[in-house]
Amino acid sequence: MFCEIVAGNLPSDKVAETERSLAFRDLNPVAPTHVLVIPKRHVESIGHLDAEMTADVADLVTTIQEVTRVEGIDESGYRVVANTGTHGAQSVFHLHFHVIGGRQLGWPPE
């Protein structure tokens, strides 16, 4: 599904985009800010990253930082989550980071 969004075949509400990463609003937000940040290159999960992808990982981190600035949560705080594998509740097998904020988040995570 995310590869189709990257290709432009499925719509998304883009928040930020670089040559390597795409950030868009989650369709089922759990907080006022809930943005997904994905690599444009298909990577199944964190467990599939390797040393050749350091530029992609660096770009994902800077894109996450840009999302927090754009959304105005960079100073108040936010959570970054990557579900990995079936036991980690990963439902889309394309690496993605949830950037969640805009309200006081509880512990343990909702």
ABEGO torsion letter per residue (X at the ends): XAAAAAAGABBBBBABBBAABBBBBBABBABABBBBBBBABBBABAAABBAAAAAAAAAAAAAAAAAAAAAGAAAAEBBBBBBBEAAAGBABBBBBBBBBBGBBBBOBBX
